[in-house]
Amino acid sequence: MSLDPSFVGRTYPPTAPYQVGREKIREFATAIGATEPAHHDPAAARALGHPDVVAPPTFPVVLTMAATRQIVEDPDLGVDYSRVVHGDQRFAYTRPVVAGDELVCVNTIEDVRTRGGHGFLTTRTEVTTPDGESVVTVWSKIVVRGEG
Amino acid sequence: MELPAKTFRVTRADLIRYAGASGDFNPIHWSDRIATSVGLPGVIAHGMFTMALVGRAVTEWAGAADAVVDYGVRFTRPVVVPDDEQGTEIEVTAAVREVTDAGLTRIDITATCGGEKVLSQAKATIRTPG
């Protein structure tokens, strides 16, 4: 799988705002077995200084995975999604995600390379409020496996 | 300093629940037919589910739900989850690498399944507990 290196540095238009719901955070926390009260109970979150329940550290993947489809499904880049495996993932927080947040994703292609017949694509997603307050930066590297 | 080891059991039901909560419905995480058709030994856990469980361990070590400020991993090996009551187990250990003057603690994490590493370069930075 050969990916066009001229895509490095390309930035995509901001996604529509994602409304972070209290029940979605609770559902996600329950699915991963995270029982800390601040993930479930607004009073416990307020005791930590947050306006509402706090999302677990990997929660932003709920919105960033959907957002990076902009890139993975960009017909000019031509990624074959059936050959994609997840390589790396990182979250760097300015502040935690909390219920009530409205979050916008801006995707940039940070690196493209081809090695051993496989394509490697690193994306960076800046997750901010609609006013541009930084919340978390998310990096994801996918591997597009070569044929055979 | 080594942090106390944590073990997470993962069954097929957990993968279905995570699929719904995360919106990742890739069939390799619920269909043996499709998983084996793309060369996997069977249904595998979402990499992001493994990362979430390890993130839980990090949060528990930190002692606060909002303590994680940076967390990254590399996925090196799939976690195969058999279709039975036992499923499989992921074991997580970690060591403190650095405690900074700025109130941050950096930890290096090891996650294994059946004795094999499933993550590499797994690192987190947390606000120093206490």
Interface residues (C-beta under 8 A of the other chain):
Chain A: K24 E27 F28 T30 A31 I32 G33 A34 E36 P37 A38 H39 A44 A45 L48 H50 V54 P56 P57 T58 V61 V62 M65 A66 S82 V85 H86 G87 D88 Q89 R90 F91 A92 Y93 P96 W139
Chain B: F8 D14 R17 Y18 G20 A21 S22 G23 D24 V38 G47 M48 F49 M51 A52 L53 G55 R56 V58 T59 E60 A64 A65 D66 V68 V69 D70 Y71 G72 V73 R74 F75 Q121
